[in-house]
């Protein structure tokens, strides 16, 4: 390679070092958080996720660009095209009185070549997107739902997705709906009242080896009730008991999880997504498929 172009191996080495540097920076950021400062921990967690995402996207873009740089560059290709044209002109000069391609024609040829290269890159990126984690995960979930004669029902990704999805399921199964604030409050209250069933399964956000204190547990329950804190398995367990109904969660890999299997009545069926949105985990709801409906998200 000439100029500033890196070999693929050099680029991978640099990416590896940049990841190490980021991990060092993350550890430094984590240590700067005052113990017990829940708000600061959440801000730091969001910042870390953003830094990791930005670095991943930077590396992906550089790998894509490097892939194309390994091929003949547009400038070299154009130069070669022009040389070939000049050689052809020289060979034909005796028969056509030194007729040559004009500069305007050469510019048109160059623009045409660049347009074809852009189109090629767009097609290749589209092919990559078809194999991306978001699409693969969604297709896998849809396949499971089809076997159950169900389809996805979109839920907004605003932090309340779990509670909105549960509420939607209450509606379509003929149960009484509850407001999001009510679901959050009753979930928080149930977790407090049954602390011994929940606290052992919680881990510190910044240090998974550290046991969650009772103060941290109390702050967590408060956030469940008063903020848009994203819900998960613990909240699902609480909601199943509060609503006295089974809640099944479909995911792309592995068997569905089931909370409240001791309860009777129609299951509330949700879907769990790791890659649907960049913000993080997400829950959608489901609805029965009617005829040949399209179930695209």
Beta strands, then each sheet from edge to edge (+ up, - down):
strand 1: 150-153
strand 2: 247-250
strand 3: 257-259
strand 4: 268-277
strand 5: 280-288
sheet 1: 1+ 5- 4+ 2+ 3-
end
